[in-house]
Amino acid sequence: MNIREKYEQFELEYLSENASKAILSKGRKVQEQKCEIRTDFQRDRDRILHSKAFRRLKHKTQVFLSPEGDHYRTRLTHTLEVSQISRTIARSLNLNEDLTEAIALGHDLGHTPFGHTGERILNKLYNGFKHNEQSLRVVDFLEIRNDKPGLNLTYEVRDGILNHPLGCEPSTLEGQIVSISDRIAYINHDIDDAVRGNIINKIPDKFLINLGSSHGNRINTMIMDVIQNSVNKNKIIMSDKIAELTTELRDFLFENVYYNKVAKSEEDKTMFIVEKIYEYYTKNFNSLPDFYLNVYNNNSFSKDEIIKDYIAGMTDRYAMKIFEELYIPKPWH
């Protein structure tokens, strides 16, 4: 029995009966030879971690565009916080921590430059863009591994990535953990960043009293509530009280931070950048980089879809660089 087989046996014997087991996975689209030391979920985690799309997250906006301070979150640090919260909950509930981590690390790979502003304008231009669907497209096709398109991930990881947004229903408890951990993470760290950026001075007293007086205390309250209310259940849930407070805090965040004029003062500019890049390549499709067009290898995708993929994969600074190259006059030498 090799190392992987020992770990697969451990999962069968010691994880909760409700946990996903690597050996019972629905598998990959393309069958592969098993690794001797890692389960399929562990391999998926590693493939995501080593992908270019994952590395690009460090230069993608979470809320604040190109903040001057070093301590504001980016899409990468958000992803790592979701992973940490997810693993804590999964471990406490005796569920599959490896699957949870893989889903968490991959859930935002399809996010656009400039945060949700970029997503909104690309949705308008492409008529139907959703970052979770784009995340799945990244791991299924756009990310290149061993000179082949896609990471060929397991069904369970792909399902968790696609269904992590609020209102979706992941088919595994591990996917449900990532979905609720995503909300716990962004609600709390976006408020933390908003206070640091003087967007808000404080949150209402009802949240301080019932959830906690500090960033860490509020996260701990939510995590503990999820664990206590999900033990031995086939669903990951919060208590009614904490769920209601969490929703109210999220609403407070949208009203006072996401739609705040100071926080979004550059929003019109970033929307203009994305719109003009999209417009340029719509008129000049063959100007797209050869290295990028080669990814498609004569697959039957529309020009609009290819342009959408290109823009969605950009970091903030790369989008600004492309805009400058396309539209800003250069000095005559």
C-alpha positions as CSV (number, residue, x, y, z in Angstrom):
1,M,0.0,0.0,0.0
2,N,1.6,3.3,-1.1
3,I,1.2,6.7,0.6
4,R,-1.8,7.8,-1.4
5,E,-3.6,4.5,-0.7
6,K,-2.9,4.8,3.0
7,Y,-4.4,8.3,3.1
8,E,-7.4,7.2,1.0
9,Q,-8.0,4.5,3.6
10,F,-7.6,7.0,6.4
11,E,-10.4,9.1,4.8
12,L,-12.7,6.1,4.7
13,E,-12.1,5.1,8.3
14,Y,-11.9,8.5,10.1
15,L,-13.7,11.2,8.2
16,S,-17.4,11.9,8.7
17,E,-19.8,9.7,6.8
18,N,-21.0,12.9,5.2
19,A,-17.5,13.8,4.0
20,S,-16.3,13.5,0.4
21,K,-13.7,10.8,0.0
22,A,-11.0,11.1,-2.7
23,I,-11.3,7.4,-3.6
24,L,-15.0,7.8,-4.2
25,S,-14.7,10.9,-6.4
26,K,-16.7,11.1,-9.6
27,G,-13.4,11.6,-11.3
28,R,-11.9,13.6,-14.0
29,K,-13.1,14.3,-17.6
30,V,-9.9,12.7,-18.8
31,Q,-8.8,9.7,-16.8
32,E,-5.2,9.8,-15.4
33,Q,-2.8,7.5,-13.7
34,K,-3.0,8.0,-10.0
35,C,-0.2,9.7,-8.0
36,E,1.7,7.5,-5.6
37,I,1.7,10.0,-2.7
38,R,-1.2,12.4,-3.2
39,T,-5.0,11.9,-3.4
40,D,-6.9,13.3,-6.4
41,F,-8.1,16.3,-4.3
42,Q,-4.6,17.0,-3.1
43,R,-3.3,17.0,-6.7
44,D,-6.1,19.4,-7.7
45,R,-5.1,21.8,-4.9
46,D,-1.5,21.7,-6.1
47,R,-2.4,22.2,-9.7
48,I,-4.4,25.3,-8.8
49,L,-1.7,26.6,-6.5
50,H,0.9,26.3,-9.3
51,S,-1.2,27.9,-12.0
52,K,-0.5,31.2,-13.6
53,A,-4.1,32.3,-13.0
54,F,-3.6,31.9,-9.3
55,R,-0.4,34.0,-9.3
56,R,-2.2,36.8,-11.2
57,L,-4.7,37.2,-8.3
58,K,-2.0,39.1,-6.4
59,H,-2.5,42.0,-8.8
60,K,-6.3,42.0,-9.0
61,T,-8.4,44.4,-7.0
62,Q,-10.5,43.2,-4.1
63,V,-12.3,46.5,-3.3
64,F,-9.8,49.3,-3.4
65,L,-8.1,50.0,-6.8
66,S,-4.3,50.2,-6.5
67,P,-4.3,51.2,-2.8
68,E,-1.2,53.0,-1.7
69,G,-1.0,51.2,1.6
70,D,0.7,47.8,1.8
71,H,-2.0,46.2,4.0
72,Y,-5.1,46.3,1.9
73,R,-6.5,43.0,0.6
74,T,-6.1,41.9,-3.0
75,R,-7.9,39.0,-4.7
76,L,-5.1,36.7,-3.7
77,T,-5.1,37.6,0.0
78,H,-8.9,37.2,0.0
79,T,-8.5,33.7,-1.5
80,L,-6.0,32.8,1.2
81,E,-8.3,34.0,3.9
82,V,-11.2,32.0,2.4
83,S,-8.9,29.0,2.3
84,Q,-7.9,29.4,6.0
85,I,-11.5,29.8,7.2
86,S,-12.7,26.9,5.1
87,R,-10.0,24.5,6.3
88,T,-10.8,25.4,10.0
89,I,-14.5,24.6,9.5
90,A,-13.8,21.4,7.5
91,R,-11.3,20.1,10.1
92,S,-13.7,20.9,12.9
93,L,-16.5,19.0,11.2
94,N,-14.3,16.1,10.2
95,L,-14.9,16.8,6.5
96,N,-12.4,16.6,3.7
97,E,-9.9,19.5,4.2
98,D,-8.0,18.8,1.0
99,L,-11.1,19.1,-1.1
100,T,-12.2,22.3,0.7
101,E,-8.8,23.9,0.2
102,A,-8.7,23.1,-3.5
103,I,-12.1,24.7,-4.0
104,A,-11.2,27.7,-2.0
105,L,-8.0,28.3,-3.8
106,G,-9.7,28.1,-7.2
107,H,-13.0,29.8,-6.5
108,D,-12.0,33.3,-7.8
109,L,-9.6,32.5,-10.6
110,G,-12.0,33.9,-13.1
111,H,-12.4,37.3,-11.5
112,T,-11.8,40.3,-13.7
113,P,-9.4,43.2,-13.2
114,F,-10.7,46.1,-11.1
115,G,-12.9,43.8,-8.9
116,H,-16.7,43.7,-9.2
117,T,-16.6,46.9,-11.3
118,G,-14.7,45.0,-14.0
119,E,-17.2,42.1,-13.7
120,R,-20.2,44.5,-14.1
121,I,-18.9,46.2,-17.2
122,L,-17.8,42.9,-18.8
123,N,-21.2,41.4,-18.1
124,K,-22.7,44.4,-19.9
125,L,-20.3,44.1,-22.9
126,Y,-20.4,40.3,-23.2
127,N,-24.0,40.0,-22.1
128,G,-23.7,37.3,-19.5
129,F,-20.4,37.3,-17.7
130,K,-20.2,35.7,-14.2
131,H,-16.9,35.3,-12.4
132,N,-17.7,31.8,-11.0
133,E,-18.4,30.5,-14.6
134,Q,-15.2,32.1,-15.7
135,S,-13.3,30.5,-12.9
136,L,-14.5,27.1,-14.1
137,R,-13.5,28.0,-17.7
138,V,-10.0,28.9,-16.4
139,V,-9.5,25.5,-14.9
140,D,-11.3,23.6,-17.6
141,F,-9.7,25.2,-20.6
142,L,-7.7,28.5,-20.3
143,E,-5.0,27.4,-18.0
144,I,-2.4,25.4,-19.9
145,R,-0.8,22.3,-18.2
146,N,1.7,20.0,-19.9
147,D,1.0,21.8,-23.2
148,K,-2.7,20.9,-23.0
149,P,-5.7,23.1,-22.2
150,G,-7.2,22.8,-18.7
151,L,-6.1,21.4,-15.4
152,N,-8.4,18.3,-15.7
153,L,-9.7,18.7,-12.1
154,T,-12.1,16.3,-10.4
155,Y,-15.8,16.8,-10.5
156,E,-16.1,17.8,-6.9
157,V,-13.6,20.6,-7.1
158,R,-15.1,21.9,-10.4
159,D,-18.6,21.8,-8.8
160,G,-17.4,23.7,-5.8
161,I,-15.8,26.4,-7.9
162,L,-18.8,26.9,-10.1
163,N,-21.3,26.9,-7.2
164,H,-19.6,29.0,-4.6
165,P,-21.7,32.3,-5.0
166,L,-24.6,33.1,-2.7
167,G,-27.7,31.4,-4.1
168,C,-25.9,28.4,-5.6
169,E,-26.0,24.9,-4.2
170,P,-22.7,23.0,-4.2
171,S,-23.2,19.2,-4.3
172,T,-20.6,18.6,-1.5
173,L,-20.5,19.8,2.1
174,E,-16.9,20.9,1.4
175,G,-18.2,23.1,-1.4
176,Q,-20.9,24.5,0.9
177,I,-18.1,25.4,3.4
178,V,-16.2,27.4,0.8
179,S,-19.4,29.3,-0.1
180,I,-20.2,30.3,3.4
181,S,-16.5,31.0,4.2
182,D,-16.3,33.3,1.2
183,R,-19.0,35.5,2.7
184,I,-17.4,35.4,6.2
185,A,-14.1,36.4,4.7
186,Y,-15.1,39.3,2.4
187,I,-17.7,40.8,4.8
188,N,-15.1,41.1,7.6
189,H,-12.0,41.9,5.7
190,D,-13.7,44.5,3.4
191,I,-15.0,46.3,6.5
192,D,-11.5,46.1,8.0
193,D,-10.0,47.7,4.8
194,A,-12.8,50.3,4.7
195,V,-12.0,51.4,8.3
196,R,-8.3,51.5,7.4
197,G,-9.1,53.7,4.4
198,N,-11.4,56.0,6.4
199,I,-14.4,55.0,4.3
200,I,-16.3,54.2,7.4
201,N,-15.4,55.1,11.0
202,K,-17.2,52.2,12.7
203,I,-20.0,49.7,12.3
204,P,-23.3,49.9,14.2
205,D,-23.3,48.8,17.8
206,K,-25.6,45.8,17.2
207,F,-22.8,44.1,15.3
208,L,-20.2,44.9,17.9
209,I,-22.3,43.5,20.7
210,N,-23.6,40.4,18.9
211,L,-20.7,39.5,16.6
212,G,-17.7,41.0,18.3
213,S,-15.8,44.2,18.9
214,S,-12.9,43.4,16.6
215,H,-12.3,41.9,13.1
216,G,-10.9,38.7,14.6
217,N,-13.7,38.3,17.1
218,R,-16.4,38.7,14.4
219,I,-14.8,36.1,12.2
220,N,-14.5,33.7,15.2
221,T,-18.1,34.2,16.1
222,M,-19.3,33.3,12.6
223,I,-16.9,30.3,12.3
224,M,-17.9,28.9,15.7
225,D,-21.6,29.4,14.8
226,V,-21.2,27.5,11.6
227,I,-19.4,24.6,13.3
228,Q,-21.9,24.3,16.1
229,N,-24.9,24.3,13.8
230,S,-23.5,22.0,11.2
231,V,-22.2,19.1,13.3
232,N,-23.5,15.7,12.0
233,K,-25.7,17.5,9.5
234,N,-25.8,17.1,5.8
235,K,-25.9,20.9,5.3
236,I,-23.5,23.7,6.3
237,I,-25.5,26.4,8.1
238,M,-25.5,29.2,10.6
239,S,-28.0,29.8,13.3
240,D,-30.9,32.0,12.4
241,K,-29.6,34.8,14.6
242,I,-26.1,34.9,13.3
243,A,-27.2,34.3,9.7
244,E,-29.5,37.3,10.0
245,L,-26.8,39.5,11.5
246,T,-24.4,38.4,8.8
247,T,-26.8,39.4,6.1
248,E,-27.4,42.7,7.7
249,L,-23.7,43.3,8.0
250,R,-23.3,42.5,4.3
251,D,-26.1,44.9,3.4
252,F,-24.3,47.6,5.5
253,L,-21.1,46.8,3.6
254,F,-22.8,47.3,0.2
255,E,-24.5,50.5,1.2
256,N,-21.5,52.1,2.9
257,V,-18.5,50.7,1.2
258,Y,-19.1,49.1,-2.2
259,Y,-21.3,52.0,-3.3
260,N,-19.4,54.7,-1.4
261,K,-18.3,57.5,-3.6
262,V,-14.9,57.7,-2.1
263,A,-14.2,54.0,-2.4
264,K,-15.5,54.0,-6.0
265,S,-14.1,57.3,-7.1
266,E,-12.1,55.7,-9.8
267,E,-14.9,53.3,-10.9
268,D,-15.9,55.3,-14.0
269,K,-12.3,55.3,-15.2
270,T,-11.8,51.6,-14.8
271,M,-15.1,50.9,-16.6
272,F,-13.9,53.1,-19.4
273,I,-10.6,51.2,-19.6
274,V,-12.3,47.8,-19.9
275,E,-14.9,49.1,-22.4
276,K,-12.3,50.7,-24.7
277,I,-10.1,47.6,-24.6
278,Y,-13.1,45.4,-25.5
279,E,-14.1,47.8,-28.3
280,Y,-10.6,47.9,-29.8
281,Y,-10.3,44.1,-30.0
282,T,-13.8,43.8,-31.4
283,K,-12.7,45.9,-34.3
284,N,-9.1,44.6,-34.4
285,F,-9.5,40.9,-33.4
286,N,-6.3,39.8,-35.1
287,S,-4.3,42.3,-33.0
288,L,-4.7,39.9,-30.0
289,P,-1.3,38.5,-29.1
290,D,-0.3,35.3,-30.9
291,F,0.6,33.5,-27.7
292,Y,-3.0,34.1,-26.5
293,L,-4.7,33.1,-29.8
294,N,-2.7,29.9,-29.9
295,V,-4.5,28.7,-26.7
296,Y,-7.6,28.3,-28.8
297,N,-6.0,26.1,-31.4
298,N,-8.8,26.5,-33.9
299,N,-11.5,25.6,-31.4
300,S,-14.9,27.0,-32.4
301,F,-15.3,29.9,-29.9
302,S,-16.8,33.2,-30.9
303,K,-14.6,36.3,-31.2
304,D,-16.5,37.9,-28.3
305,E,-15.8,34.9,-26.0
306,I,-12.1,35.0,-26.8
307,I,-11.9,38.8,-26.1
308,K,-13.9,38.3,-22.9
309,D,-11.4,35.6,-21.8
310,Y,-8.5,37.8,-22.6
311,I,-9.8,40.8,-20.6
312,A,-11.0,38.7,-17.6
313,G,-7.6,37.2,-17.3
314,M,-5.9,40.6,-17.0
315,T,-4.5,42.0,-13.8
316,D,-5.3,45.6,-13.0
317,R,-1.9,46.9,-14.0
318,Y,-1.8,44.8,-17.2
319,A,-5.2,46.2,-18.3
320,M,-3.9,49.7,-17.7
321,K,-0.7,48.9,-19.7
322,I,-2.8,47.6,-22.6
323,F,-5.1,50.6,-22.5
324,E,-2.0,52.9,-22.6
325,E,-0.5,51.0,-25.5
326,L,-3.7,51.2,-27.5
327,Y,-4.9,54.7,-26.8
328,I,-2.2,56.9,-25.3
329,P,0.0,58.8,-27.9
330,K,3.6,57.9,-27.6
331,P,6.4,60.6,-27.9
332,W,8.1,60.9,-31.3
333,H,11.7,59.7,-31.2
